[in-house]
Amino acid sequence: MKLLVKIAAIVIAAIAILTAILYFVYKANGGDVEVSFNYKNIESLIIVYEHLKGDYAKSGKIMDKLHKSLKENGYDATKGFGIYYDDPKSVKKSELRSLVGCIVDEKYYPNLKDIKSKFKMKEIPPSKGLIAEFPYKSRISVFIGMSKAYPKLNKFLTNNKLQPGPVMEIYNMKDKKILYIFPYSDIYDLRRGY
């Protein structure tokens, strides 16, 4: 009986320690941050991208690959992005569509002709949309941010009778934040070019 009590005490202590660690990791990666979407202007962006058909989880590798290629060509991108066209709850993983890549910093705009033949590039014109911010502390922040942003966005769209559509996520490494952008203007049609 004493052995069972000791084992139970060890299991309870281990669960308590694990819970404390998980809570600390959650909190340290923005778990206590509230997410809200606000109407804002969306700046013009020049993106370097690749098409991805399949699991959205593969987008990080593509961003890293493009970032490395840009850096090898003298362009240091501090922002990655993903434009996600399909809802993973209603579309099979193998059929999910997205554009994934890096955002070109304005300081490189005068020299873009040097790399246009090496990368797929396009400009996304300025517009208006719904934007939410979330802090980027580590890759764990990406998952916590998604779990907080998308339910709020879906609720906002439902309450305001807006149609769901593509969502753009921008991973700003310099400013340590993630932006979730839901464009609603016709000129900001992210479906073009997929």
C-alpha positions in Angstrom: 0.0 0.0 0.0 2.8 2.4 0.9 4.4 1.7 -2.6 1.1 2.7 -4.3 1.0 5.9 -2.3 4.6 6.8 -3.3 3.8 6.0 -6.9 0.7 8.1 -6.8 2.6 11.0 -5.2 5.3 10.8 -7.9 2.7 10.7 -10.7 0.8 13.7 -9.2 4.1 15.7 -8.7 5.2 14.9 -12.3 1.8 16.0 -13.6 2.0 19.2 -11.6 5.5 20.0 -12.9 4.5 19.2 -16.5 1.4 21.4 -16.2 3.5 24.3 -14.8 6.1 23.9 -17.6 3.4 23.8 -20.3 1.6 26.9 -18.7 4.9 28.8 -18.6 5.6 27.9 -22.3 2.1 28.9 -23.3 2.3 32.2 -21.4 5.8 33.0 -22.6 4.7 32.6 -26.2 1.7 35.0 -26.0 -0.9 32.7 -24.5 -2.3 35.5 -22.3 -2.5 38.0 -25.2 -6.0 38.9 -26.4 -6.5 39.0 -30.2 -8.9 41.4 -31.9 -9.4 42.3 -35.5 -9.6 46.0 -36.5 -10.2 47.7 -39.8 -6.9 49.1 -41.1 -5.1 50.1 -44.2 -3.0 47.5 -45.8 0.2 48.7 -47.4 1.4 47.7 -50.9 3.7 44.6 -50.7 6.1 43.0 -53.2 6.3 39.3 -52.5 8.6 36.5 -53.6 6.7 33.3 -53.4 6.1 29.7 -54.3 2.8 27.9 -54.8 2.1 25.2 -52.2 -0.6 22.5 -52.7 -0.9 20.3 -49.7 -0.4 20.5 -45.9 0.0 24.1 -44.7 2.6 22.8 -42.2 5.1 22.7 -45.1 5.0 26.5 -45.5 7.7 27.2 -43.0 10.3 25.1 -45.0 9.4 27.0 -48.1 9.8 30.4 -46.4 13.1 29.3 -45.0 14.3 28.1 -48.4 13.3 31.4 -50.1 14.8 33.5 -47.3 18.1 31.6 -47.8 18.0 32.0 -51.6 17.2 35.7 -51.3 20.1 36.2 -48.8 22.5 34.4 -51.2 21.4 37.0 -53.8 22.1 40.0 -51.4 18.5 40.5 -50.2 17.8 40.0 -46.5 14.0 39.5 -46.0 12.8 40.0 -42.4 9.2 39.1 -43.1 7.8 35.8 -44.2 4.2 35.3 -45.3 1.6 32.7 -46.2 -1.6 33.4 -48.1 -4.0 30.5 -47.2 -6.9 30.0 -49.5 -8.7 27.0 -48.0 -10.2 26.1 -44.7 -8.3 23.0 -43.4 -11.4 21.9 -41.6 -13.3 21.5 -44.8 -10.6 20.8 -47.4 -8.4 17.7 -47.5 -4.7 18.3 -46.5 -3.6 17.2 -50.0 -5.9 19.8 -51.6 -5.0 22.9 -49.5 -3.7 25.8 -51.6 -1.4 28.6 -50.5 1.2 31.1 -51.7 4.2 31.1 -49.4 7.4 33.2 -49.3 9.0 36.4 -48.2 8.1 40.1 -48.4 10.7 42.2 -50.1 11.9 45.2 -48.0 11.3 48.6 -49.6 15.0 49.4 -49.5 15.6 46.7 -52.2 12.9 47.9 -54.6 15.3 49.8 -56.8 17.3 46.7 -57.5 14.5 44.1 -58.1 15.3 43.8 -61.8 18.5 41.9 -60.7 16.4 39.0 -59.2 13.2 39.0 -61.2 14.3 36.2 -63.5 15.3 34.0 -60.5 12.1 34.2 -58.4 8.3 34.4 -58.8 7.4 37.9 -57.7 4.2 40.0 -57.6 2.9 43.2 -56.1 -0.1 43.2 -53.9 -1.7 46.7 -54.1 -2.7 48.7 -51.1 -6.2 48.3 -49.7 -8.2 47.9 -46.5 -8.9 44.9 -44.4 -9.2 43.3 -41.0 -5.9 43.0 -39.2 -5.0 41.4 -35.9 -1.5 41.3 -34.3 0.1 38.6 -32.1 3.5 38.6 -30.5 6.2 36.3 -32.1 8.4 34.8 -29.4 9.2 31.4 -31.0 7.6 29.0 -33.5 5.2 28.0 -30.7 3.8 31.5 -31.0 2.6 30.6 -34.5 0.3 27.8 -33.2 -0.9 29.7 -30.2 -1.6 32.7 -32.4 -3.6 30.6 -34.9 -5.6 29.1 -32.1 -6.6 32.5 -30.9 -6.9 34.5 -34.2 -9.0 32.2 -36.4 -11.9 31.7 -33.9 -12.1 35.5 -33.5 -12.0 36.1 -37.2 -14.7 33.5 -37.9 -16.9 35.0 -35.2 -16.3 38.5 -36.7 -17.2 37.3 -40.2 -20.3 35.5 -39.0 -21.5 38.5 -36.9 -20.9 40.9 -39.8 -22.3 38.6 -42.5 -18.9 38.6 -44.4 -17.9 35.8 -46.6 -14.8 33.8 -45.6 -11.9 34.0 -48.0 -8.1 33.8 -48.2 -6.2 34.9 -45.1 -2.7 36.3 -45.1 -0.3 35.7 -42.3 2.8 37.9 -42.1 5.7 36.7 -39.8 7.6 39.9 -39.0 10.9 38.7 -37.4 12.3 42.2 -37.0 9.4 43.5 -35.0 8.6 40.1 -33.4 5.0 39.9 -34.4 2.6 38.0 -36.5 -0.1 39.7 -38.5 -3.4 38.0 -39.5 -4.9 39.9 -42.4 -8.4 39.3 -43.9 -8.6 41.6 -47.0 -12.1 42.6 -48.1 -11.4 45.0 -51.0 -11.8 43.9 -54.6 -8.4 45.3 -55.6 -6.8 43.2 -52.9 -8.0 39.9 -54.4 -5.4 37.4 -53.2 -6.9 34.7 -55.4 -5.3 36.3 -58.5 -2.2 34.5 -59.5 -2.7 31.2 -57.7 
